[in-house]
Amino acid sequence: MLELPIHPGIAATRDEMINLRRQIHAEPELGYEEHATSDRVAERLARWGYTVHRGLGGTGVVGQLKVGDGSKRLGLRADMDALPMTETTGLAWASRTPGRMHACGHDGHTATLLAAAQLLAVTRGFDGTLNLIFQPAEEGLLGAKKMVDEGLFERFPCDNIYAFHNEPGFPAQRFGFLAGPVYSSSDTATITIEGKGGHGAMPHTTVDPIMVAAHLILALQTLVSREVDPNDMAVVTVGAMTAGRAPNVIPSTAELKLTVRARRPEVRAFLRDRIIAMSQAQAAVHGATAKVDYQWKSPPCINDAAAAEFARQVAVETMGENALIPGMAPLQASDDFAFMLDTVPGCYFIVGNGNGKPGEGPGCMVHNTGYDFNDDILPTTASYWVSLVQAYLR
């Protein structure tokens, strides 16, 4: 595994912060329910000398530390929520709450930022204002948007803002930076097809919504393959279909649930319009109707070019070129940090969590019941946070 420099102050608290990460992991909380996690964060920030503000986004926490008289203002963000999943890792620190699991590493994101926060409070090696943002409800509940809508950046102005996500599939402790889109948008659509139910042995007396749904599923796949420019990224996935319960009964309704992804706003809007039009047209051809509940969720994460280059340069200067992921390309995941990036220029970067190869860390993907945050990346990334703050707030 690549060995990167660790700040001596981070090394001194390594075990403490890994234990904290595992405590949070063992007590996962869903979006807007992160009460114990918020308490842990707020108590530590206050003890270390930060001015602590609570309540934005419900369970959000902002810790502010002003040092010197510098005018620059920097924001760093970590997410805190877990997922509604049942863990199967069997680890000593596995979730103690059935149906709740830190399957995306937000426990690690929170502990990593706290490790940096502790050292920065002790050394105060910067000049300006540092805003540490601990966000609730990233997992589809738009906690970032809620914090922004409730005045996050009016109350805590930031000139730039940064966040990271651990990323399985890349060697542990490798950093990836990109200008422009780095994560895609993520929207959902629920399509309800209304037909006419009846006896399975007499289909001619019915309008079969399952048959309509089957045609629609196939038709939707042509949106990406035939209607979106091959140079643009787009994903339309039907993740769930619900219809009927008995083999000899044609139901009156069928329901499809979709996730829709894009990197460009124009493609995102195009997919929405075509999904609605195609659903209604396919239903009409077969004598049925279709209602589409289209939910805008997270826009794409689009990094400011200057902010991304600054972050990359800090990584190179403090850890060397070998710390970078070569050929870094945008990913299809999404993160509601996009709402913060839409408001304040900044950079969302990734840190490899492991790819399963010998010496390169575990490779279990996020949102998997066997996933765990790789504690080996915590000290390295916390050290990078410290370097970024000190470089930005010189």
C-alpha positions as CSV (number, residue, x, y, z in Angstrom):
1,M,0.0,0.0,0.0
2,L,1.2,3.5,-0.8
3,E,2.7,5.2,2.2
4,L,2.0,8.9,2.3
5,P,3.2,11.5,4.8
6,I,1.1,11.8,8.0
7,H,1.3,15.0,10.0
8,P,2.9,14.2,13.4
9,G,-0.1,15.8,15.2
10,I,-2.5,13.6,13.3
11,A,-0.3,10.5,14.0
12,A,-0.5,11.3,17.7
13,T,-4.4,11.1,17.6
14,R,-4.7,8.3,15.0
15,D,-6.0,5.7,17.4
16,E,-8.4,8.1,19.1
17,M,-9.9,9.1,15.8
18,I,-10.2,5.6,14.5
19,N,-11.9,4.6,17.7
20,L,-14.3,7.5,17.2
21,R,-15.0,6.5,13.6
22,R,-15.8,3.0,14.8
23,Q,-18.1,4.3,17.6
24,I,-20.0,6.3,15.0
25,H,-20.1,3.3,12.7
26,A,-21.6,1.1,15.5
27,E,-24.4,3.7,16.1
28,P,-25.6,4.7,12.6
29,E,-28.4,7.2,12.2
30,L,-30.5,8.0,9.2
31,G,-30.9,11.4,7.6
32,Y,-32.2,14.2,9.8
33,E,-31.9,11.7,12.8
34,E,-28.2,12.2,13.4
35,H,-28.7,13.4,17.0
36,A,-26.0,11.3,18.7
37,T,-23.5,11.9,15.9
38,S,-24.2,15.7,16.0
39,D,-23.7,15.6,19.8
40,R,-20.4,13.9,19.4
41,V,-19.3,16.4,16.8
42,A,-20.5,19.5,18.6
43,E,-19.0,18.5,22.0
44,R,-15.6,17.9,20.5
45,L,-15.5,21.1,18.5
46,A,-16.6,23.2,21.5
47,R,-14.0,21.5,23.7
48,W,-11.3,22.3,21.1
49,G,-12.2,26.0,21.0
50,Y,-14.5,26.3,18.0
51,T,-17.6,28.4,18.0
52,V,-20.3,25.8,17.5
53,H,-23.6,26.5,15.7
54,R,-26.4,23.9,15.6
55,G,-29.7,23.5,13.9
56,L,-29.1,24.3,10.2
57,G,-30.6,21.4,8.3
58,G,-32.1,20.1,11.5
59,T,-29.2,18.1,12.8
60,G,-26.4,20.0,11.0
61,V,-23.4,21.3,12.9
62,V,-21.0,24.2,11.9
63,G,-17.8,24.8,13.8
64,Q,-16.1,28.1,13.2
65,L,-12.5,29.0,14.1
66,K,-11.1,32.5,13.5
67,V,-7.3,33.0,13.7
68,G,-5.5,36.3,13.1
69,D,-7.0,39.0,11.1
70,G,-7.0,37.4,7.6
71,S,-10.0,38.1,5.4
72,K,-10.1,34.8,3.6
73,R,-12.8,32.3,4.5
74,L,-12.7,28.5,3.9
75,G,-15.3,25.8,4.2
76,L,-14.8,22.1,4.6
77,R,-17.7,19.7,4.6
78,A,-18.4,16.2,5.9
79,D,-21.6,14.2,5.8
80,M,-22.9,12.2,8.8
81,D,-25.9,10.0,7.8
82,A,-26.2,6.3,7.4
83,L,-28.3,4.1,5.1
84,P,-31.3,1.9,5.7
85,M,-29.4,-1.4,5.3
86,T,-28.5,-4.3,7.6
87,E,-24.8,-4.8,8.0
88,T,-23.2,-8.2,7.3
89,T,-19.5,-7.5,8.0
90,G,-19.3,-9.2,11.3
91,L,-16.8,-6.6,12.5
92,A,-16.4,-5.9,16.2
93,W,-17.7,-2.3,15.5
94,A,-20.5,-3.4,13.2
95,S,-23.9,-1.6,13.4
96,R,-25.8,-2.4,16.6
97,T,-29.0,-1.2,15.0
98,P,-30.7,-3.6,12.6
99,G,-31.7,-1.9,9.4
100,R,-29.2,0.9,9.8
101,M,-25.6,0.9,8.5
102,H,-22.8,3.2,7.6
103,A,-22.5,1.7,4.1
104,C,-21.1,4.8,2.4
105,G,-18.3,5.9,4.7
106,H,-19.9,9.0,6.2
107,D,-18.6,7.8,9.6
108,G,-15.1,8.0,8.1
109,H,-15.7,11.4,6.5
110,T,-16.9,12.8,9.8
111,A,-14.0,11.4,11.9
112,T,-11.4,12.5,9.3
113,L,-12.6,16.1,9.4
114,L,-12.7,16.0,13.2
115,A,-9.1,14.7,13.3
116,A,-8.0,17.7,11.2
117,A,-10.2,20.0,13.3
118,Q,-8.5,19.0,16.5
119,L,-5.0,19.6,15.2
120,L,-5.9,22.9,13.6
121,A,-7.4,24.1,16.9
122,V,-4.1,23.2,18.7
123,T,-1.7,24.6,16.2
124,R,-3.8,27.5,14.8
125,G,-1.3,27.6,11.9
126,F,-3.5,29.7,9.6
127,D,-4.7,33.3,9.2
128,G,-8.4,33.7,8.5
129,T,-11.8,32.0,9.1
130,L,-12.3,28.2,9.0
131,N,-15.9,26.9,8.7
132,L,-16.3,23.2,9.3
133,I,-19.7,22.0,8.0
134,F,-21.1,18.7,9.3
135,Q,-24.1,18.0,7.1
136,P,-27.0,15.7,7.7
137,A,-29.1,13.7,5.2
138,E,-26.9,13.3,2.2
139,E,-28.4,10.0,1.2
140,G,-31.1,11.2,-1.1
141,L,-32.7,13.6,1.4
142,L,-30.9,16.7,0.2
143,G,-29.5,17.8,3.5
144,A,-27.0,20.1,1.7
145,K,-29.8,21.9,-0.1
146,K,-31.7,22.3,3.2
147,M,-28.6,23.9,4.9
148,V,-28.1,26.2,1.9
149,D,-31.7,27.2,1.8
150,E,-31.7,27.9,5.6
151,G,-28.9,30.4,5.1
152,L,-25.6,28.4,5.5
153,F,-23.5,30.7,3.4
154,E,-25.2,33.9,4.6
155,R,-24.4,33.0,8.2
156,F,-21.0,31.4,7.4
157,P,-19.6,33.0,4.2
158,C,-17.0,31.0,2.4
159,D,-14.8,32.0,-0.5
160,N,-14.2,28.4,-1.4
161,I,-15.6,25.1,-0.1
162,Y,-14.1,21.5,-0.3
163,A,-15.3,18.0,0.4
164,F,-14.1,14.5,-0.3
165,H,-15.6,11.0,-0.7
166,N,-13.9,7.7,-0.2
167,E,-14.0,5.7,-3.4
168,P,-13.7,1.9,-3.5
169,G,-12.2,0.7,-6.8
170,F,-9.1,2.9,-6.4
171,P,-5.9,2.1,-4.5
172,A,-6.2,3.3,-0.9
173,Q,-4.8,6.7,-0.1
174,R,-4.7,7.9,-3.7
175,F,-6.3,11.3,-4.4
176,G,-8.4,12.2,-7.4
177,F,-9.0,15.8,-8.5
178,L,-10.9,17.1,-11.6
179,A,-12.0,20.4,-12.9
180,G,-15.6,20.6,-14.1
181,P,-18.1,17.7,-13.6
182,V,-16.8,15.0,-11.2
183,Y,-20.1,13.3,-10.1
184,S,-23.3,13.1,-12.1
185,S,-26.8,14.4,-11.2
186,S,-29.2,12.0,-9.7
187,D,-33.0,12.2,-10.2
188,T,-35.8,9.7,-9.7
189,A,-39.0,9.0,-11.6
190,T,-42.0,6.9,-10.6
191,I,-44.2,5.9,-13.5
192,T,-47.7,4.7,-12.8
193,I,-49.4,2.9,-15.7
194,E,-53.2,2.7,-15.5
195,G,-54.8,-0.1,-17.5
196,K,-57.8,-2.3,-17.1
197,G,-57.5,-5.4,-14.9
198,G,-59.2,-8.7,-15.6
199,H,-58.9,-12.5,-15.9
200,G,-55.5,-13.8,-17.0
201,A,-57.3,-16.2,-19.3
202,M,-59.1,-13.4,-21.1
203,P,-56.5,-10.8,-21.9
204,H,-58.6,-9.3,-24.8
205,T,-61.0,-7.9,-22.2
206,T,-58.3,-6.0,-20.4
207,V,-55.7,-3.3,-20.9
208,D,-52.6,-5.1,-19.6
209,P,-50.3,-2.6,-17.7
210,I,-47.6,-5.2,-17.4
211,M,-47.3,-5.5,-21.2
212,V,-47.2,-1.7,-21.4
213,A,-44.5,-1.5,-18.8
214,A,-42.5,-4.1,-20.7
215,H,-42.6,-2.1,-23.9
216,L,-41.8,1.1,-21.9
217,I,-38.8,-0.5,-20.2
218,L,-37.3,-1.4,-23.6
219,A,-38.2,1.9,-25.1
220,L,-36.5,3.9,-22.3
221,Q,-33.2,2.2,-23.1
222,T,-33.1,3.9,-26.5
223,L,-32.9,7.3,-24.8
224,V,-29.3,6.9,-24.0
225,S,-28.3,4.7,-27.0
226,R,-30.2,6.7,-29.7
227,E,-31.2,10.1,-28.4
228,V,-28.2,11.3,-26.3
229,D,-25.0,12.4,-27.9
230,P,-22.4,9.6,-27.4
231,N,-20.0,12.3,-26.1
232,D,-22.4,13.0,-23.2
233,M,-22.8,10.8,-20.1
234,A,-26.3,9.6,-19.3
235,V,-27.9,6.7,-17.4
236,V,-31.5,5.6,-17.3
237,T,-32.1,2.6,-15.0
238,V,-35.4,1.0,-14.2
239,G,-34.6,-0.3,-10.7
240,A,-38.0,-1.5,-9.6
241,M,-41.2,-2.8,-11.1
242,T,-44.4,-3.5,-9.1
243,A,-47.5,-5.1,-10.7
244,G,-49.9,-7.8,-9.7
245,R,-49.7,-10.7,-7.2
246,A,-51.4,-13.7,-8.9
247,P,-50.5,-15.6,-12.0
248,N,-54.0,-15.7,-13.4
249,V,-55.0,-12.0,-12.7
250,I,-54.1,-9.1,-15.0
251,P,-53.7,-6.1,-12.6
252,S,-55.1,-2.7,-13.3
253,T,-51.9,-0.8,-12.5
254,A,-48.1,-1.3,-12.8
255,E,-45.4,1.0,-11.4
256,L,-41.8,1.6,-12.5
257,K,-39.2,3.4,-10.5
258,L,-36.2,4.9,-12.3
259,T,-32.9,6.5,-11.4
260,V,-31.7,9.0,-14.0
261,R,-28.1,10.4,-14.2
262,A,-26.4,13.0,-16.3
263,R,-23.4,15.4,-16.1
264,R,-24.7,18.3,-18.2
265,P,-27.7,20.3,-17.1
266,E,-29.0,20.3,-20.7
267,V,-28.9,16.5,-20.9
268,R,-30.5,16.2,-17.4
269,A,-33.5,18.4,-18.6
270,F,-33.7,16.5,-21.9
271,L,-34.0,13.1,-20.1
272,R,-36.8,14.3,-17.9
273,D,-38.8,15.7,-20.8
274,R,-38.3,12.6,-22.9
275,I,-39.1,10.1,-20.1
276,I,-42.4,11.9,-19.5
277,A,-43.3,12.1,-23.2
278,M,-42.2,8.5,-23.9
279,S,-44.2,7.1,-20.9
280,Q,-47.4,8.8,-21.9
281,A,-47.0,7.9,-25.6
282,Q,-46.2,4.2,-25.0
283,A,-49.2,4.0,-22.7
284,A,-51.5,5.7,-25.2
285,V,-50.5,3.3,-28.0
286,H,-51.9,0.4,-25.9
287,G,-55.0,2.1,-24.6
288,A,-53.6,2.9,-21.1
289,T,-52.5,6.1,-19.4
290,A,-49.3,6.9,-17.6
291,K,-48.6,9.4,-14.7
292,V,-45.0,10.4,-14.1
293,D,-43.9,11.7,-10.7
294,Y,-40.5,13.1,-11.7
295,Q,-38.3,14.2,-8.7
296,W,-35.3,16.5,-9.2
297,K,-32.7,15.4,-6.7
298,S,-29.1,16.3,-6.8
299,P,-27.5,18.2,-9.7
300,P,-24.1,17.2,-10.9
301,C,-21.1,18.1,-8.8
302,I,-19.2,20.6,-10.9
303,N,-15.8,21.7,-9.6
304,D,-14.4,25.2,-10.0
305,A,-11.3,24.8,-12.2
306,A,-9.1,27.1,-10.0
307,A,-10.3,25.5,-6.8
308,A,-9.6,22.0,-8.2
309,E,-6.1,23.0,-9.4
310,F,-5.3,24.5,-6.0
311,A,-6.4,21.3,-4.2
312,R,-4.3,19.2,-6.6
313,Q,-1.2,21.4,-6.2
314,V,-1.5,21.1,-2.4
315,A,-1.6,17.3,-2.7
316,V,1.4,17.2,-5.0
317,E,3.5,19.6,-2.9
318,T,2.8,17.8,0.4
319,M,2.5,14.1,-0.8
320,G,4.1,13.9,-4.3
321,E,2.8,13.0,-7.7
322,N,2.5,9.4,-6.7
323,A,-0.4,10.3,-4.4
324,L,-2.6,11.2,-7.4
325,I,-4.9,8.9,-9.3
326,P,-3.6,8.8,-12.9
327,G,-6.2,9.5,-15.6
328,M,-8.9,10.5,-13.1
329,A,-12.2,10.7,-14.9
330,P,-15.8,11.7,-13.8
331,L,-17.9,9.1,-12.0
332,Q,-21.5,8.2,-12.2
333,A,-22.2,8.5,-8.4
334,S,-23.9,11.6,-7.1
335,D,-23.7,13.8,-4.0
336,D,-25.8,16.7,-2.8
337,F,-22.6,18.6,-2.1
338,A,-23.5,19.8,-5.6
339,F,-25.9,22.3,-4.0
340,M,-23.0,23.9,-2.1
341,L,-20.9,23.9,-5.2
342,D,-23.7,25.7,-7.1
343,T,-23.5,28.4,-4.4
344,V,-19.8,28.7,-3.6
345,P,-16.9,27.8,-5.9
346,G,-15.0,24.8,-4.7
347,C,-13.8,21.2,-5.3
348,Y,-15.2,17.8,-4.5
349,F,-12.4,15.2,-4.7
350,I,-12.1,11.5,-4.1
351,V,-9.7,9.4,-2.0
352,G,-9.2,5.7,-2.9
353,N,-10.7,3.4,-0.3
354,G,-9.0,0.3,-1.8
355,N,-9.5,-1.9,-4.9
356,G,-9.1,-5.4,-3.5
357,K,-5.7,-6.0,-5.0
358,P,-2.8,-7.1,-2.9
359,G,-1.3,-4.2,-1.0
360,E,-4.0,-1.7,-2.2
361,G,-6.7,-2.1,0.4
362,P,-10.2,-3.7,0.5
363,G,-12.4,-3.2,-2.5
364,C,-16.0,-3.6,-1.3
365,M,-18.2,-1.1,-3.0
366,V,-20.2,1.4,-1.1
367,H,-24.0,0.8,-0.5
368,N,-23.1,-2.9,0.1
369,T,-23.8,-4.7,3.3
370,G,-20.2,-5.9,3.5
371,Y,-18.6,-2.4,3.1
372,D,-16.5,-0.7,5.8
373,F,-14.5,2.6,5.6
374,N,-10.8,1.9,5.3
375,D,-9.2,3.3,8.5
376,D,-5.8,3.4,6.7
377,I,-7.0,6.4,4.7
378,L,-8.1,8.4,7.7
379,P,-4.7,9.8,8.9
380,T,-3.5,10.6,5.4
381,T,-6.7,12.4,4.4
382,A,-6.8,14.3,7.8
383,S,-3.2,15.4,7.2
384,Y,-4.2,16.6,3.7
385,W,-7.1,18.6,5.2
386,V,-4.6,20.3,7.5
387,S,-2.3,21.1,4.6
388,L,-5.1,22.5,2.5
389,V,-6.3,24.8,5.3
390,Q,-2.8,26.1,6.0
391,A,-2.1,26.6,2.3
392,Y,-5.4,28.4,1.7
393,L,-5.4,30.5,4.8
394,R,-1.7,31.5,4.8
